[in-house]
Amino acid sequence: HAALTMAQRGVQLDDKLADAHVVAGKIYLSMGRFTDAQRELDRLCANLMLQLQRSHVLKDWAAARDALDEIKNYFPGPDHPCPWKAEQRRAELKL
């Protein structure tokens, strides 16, 4: 009876460890997706800031303002540094 109980506990422990590995795997995949999404947002921000810079160099103030507005549309909240960078640039360019 004691051996059976120990074996059952061992199986339960194995099941819990397997569940923990599944959860850890899901977390790892989620973190990878988050990292990929963060990279994509960073790339988008860089492209929009480049568009802003290009418009500034060409003295196309309407296009520069459009780029700034587009940044606001893509990044409406404070979760990414892009809106802050854009507002800094807006102040520098007096747009």
PLY file of the C-alpha trace (Angstrom):
ply
format ascii 1.0
element vertex 95
property float x
property float y
property float z
element edge 94
property int vertex1
property int vertex2
end_header
0.00 0.00 0.00
2.77 2.44 0.89
4.65 1.61 -2.32
1.48 2.20 -4.34
0.92 5.58 -2.64
4.52 6.58 -3.34
4.15 5.54 -6.98
0.93 7.54 -7.28
2.64 10.58 -5.79
5.49 10.12 -8.24
3.05 10.06 -11.14
1.30 13.16 -9.78
4.65 14.90 -9.47
5.56 13.91 -13.03
2.21 15.28 -14.23
2.79 18.56 -12.39
6.29 18.84 -13.83
4.95 18.17 -17.32
2.29 20.85 -16.79
4.97 23.26 -15.58
7.03 22.57 -18.70
4.00 23.24 -20.90
3.34 26.53 -19.09
7.00 27.51 -19.31
6.97 26.72 -23.02
3.90 28.89 -23.55
5.50 31.75 -21.62
8.68 31.40 -23.68
6.66 31.53 -26.93
4.69 34.53 -25.68
7.88 36.35 -24.77
9.24 35.60 -28.23
6.11 37.01 -29.83
6.33 40.06 -27.59
9.97 40.58 -28.59
9.05 40.24 -32.27
6.20 42.72 -31.86
8.49 45.14 -30.01
11.06 44.91 -32.81
8.37 45.58 -35.40
7.14 48.63 -33.46
10.71 49.91 -33.15
11.18 49.46 -36.90
7.91 51.26 -37.61
8.92 54.13 -35.33
12.31 54.42 -37.03
10.66 54.52 -40.45
8.19 57.19 -39.37
10.93 59.27 -37.77
12.97 58.92 -40.99
9.94 60.09 -42.95
9.72 63.08 -40.60
13.43 63.85 -41.06
13.16 63.54 -44.84
10.18 65.92 -44.88
12.10 68.38 -42.73
15.14 68.31 -45.01
12.88 68.89 -48.01
11.08 71.64 -46.11
7.78 69.87 -46.71
6.15 71.00 -43.48
2.76 69.46 -44.28
4.37 66.04 -44.80
6.36 66.50 -41.58
3.16 67.22 -39.65
1.51 64.23 -41.34
4.37 62.00 -40.19
3.97 63.28 -36.64
0.23 62.65 -36.79
0.82 59.17 -38.13
3.09 58.45 -35.17
0.25 59.47 -32.86
-2.09 57.12 -34.70
0.26 54.14 -34.50
1.37 54.84 -30.94
-1.61 56.36 -29.09
-0.39 55.50 -25.59
2.74 55.91 -23.49
3.79 52.25 -23.83
6.40 53.00 -26.48
8.99 55.82 -26.53
8.14 56.81 -30.11
5.43 59.38 -29.26
7.77 61.06 -26.79
10.56 61.19 -29.41
8.10 62.58 -31.95
6.93 65.31 -29.57
10.54 66.24 -28.84
11.18 66.48 -32.56
7.97 68.48 -33.09
9.19 71.02 -30.52
12.65 71.18 -32.09
11.17 71.76 -35.55
8.48 74.10 -34.20
5.70 72.23 -36.01
0 1
1 2
2 3
3 4
4 5
5 6
6 7
7 8
8 9
9 10
10 11
11 12
12 13
13 14
14 15
15 16
16 17
17 18
18 19
19 20
20 21
21 22
22 23
23 24
24 25
25 26
26 27
27 28
28 29
29 30
30 31
31 32
32 33
33 34
34 35
35 36
36 37
37 38
38 39
39 40
40 41
41 42
42 43
43 44
44 45
45 46
46 47
47 48
48 49
49 50
50 51
51 52
52 53
53 54
54 55
55 56
56 57
57 58
58 59
59 60
60 61
61 62
62 63
63 64
64 65
65 66
66 67
67 68
68 69
69 70
70 71
71 72
72 73
73 74
74 75
75 76
76 77
77 78
78 79
79 80
80 81
81 82
82 83
83 84
84 85
85 86
86 87
87 88
88 89
89 90
90 91
91 92
92 93
93 94
